[in-house]
Amino acid sequence: MSDQKLQSHTVQTTGHAWDGDLQEYNNPLPTWWVYTFYATVVFALIYWTIYPSWPFGKGWIGGLSDVTYVNSEGVTRTHSWNTRALYLADQNEAVAAQKPYFDKVDSMSYQQIANDPEMNGFILSAGKALFADNCAPCHQAGGQGVVGFFPNLTDDDWLYGGSFEKIHETLVQGRRGYMPAFSEVLAADQIDALANYVASQAGLANDAAKARAGDALFHSETAACFYCHGVDAKGRKEIGAPNLTDKVWLWANVPAAEGDESKVVAIRNVIASGLNKGVMPAWAGRLSPEQIKVLTVYVHELGGGL
């Protein structure tokens, strides 16, 4: 091999040597890597100057970037940049953008809102967001509810009525469902008879003899079911008593029951145990009147209204 080739393959060293022949190579980093590193250092210095970065005492160095926002009490504040302040500022912008629409909602009747294509688009957007934030945890995202716990808002079956006015009343005042536990006042065979009668009214398979006995009991002063559910068992919306003839089940999970007997058992369990868990909070004071009005129209459209 020529001296020229040997020289071209010679590796640069730092000049350090150990034991006479053990040398330390000097392999410098690529130029592009070095300049990239310097650029990151410069970027970090600029970032530290503009944004909060270094802890200082009980707080931090605020940086040069500020965010101005209006808090929940209506007070305008300016704070050093942070994600919470930035979120509140973005929220202020969203509220300002929606204000003309909410003002229009306030000045229009329910029917005018429903007939206005532009407002319908706003209701669909704002109502969906309000529903997701406040109603969906119970009634689910699509309003389908949960059998045994929360009403379905999409099936045109309204406990208290589905008009704009009744939905608004429900949202403002809240509701509380209650039915006494009949196991405390009726014998097991009487409860079984009532369950078969309710099944017969809903078109489910039943024991005819027990259903006849249940019919008499339903309309008697002993059970007095007709006081709430009506003589025809179609319910009373003024007190939120459900219709027992429409095959819509809120508390008794009849749809999930397998077999005719299981369906009757599901009804019997509700009659025996009663209900004292159907509570919906009042939204007056939690939401603005305009927000409640938007939700009223949105929920009305979910179920078609009555």
Secondary structure, 3 states (H helix, E strand, C coil): CCHHHHHHCCCCEEEEEECCCEEEECCCCCHHHHHHHHHHHHHHHHHHHHCCCCEECCEECCCCCEEEEECCCCCEEEEECCHHHHHHHHHHHHHHHHHHHHHHHHHCCHHHHHHCHHHHHHHHHHHHHHHHHHCHHHHCCCCCCECCCECCCCCCCCCCCCCHHHHHHHHHHCEEEEECCHHHCCCHHHHHHHHHHHHHHCCCCCCHHHHHHHHHHHCCCCCCCHHHHCCCCCCECCCCECCCCCCCCCCCCCCCCCCHHHHHHHHHHHHHHCEEEEEECCCECCECHHHHHHHHHHHHHHHCCC
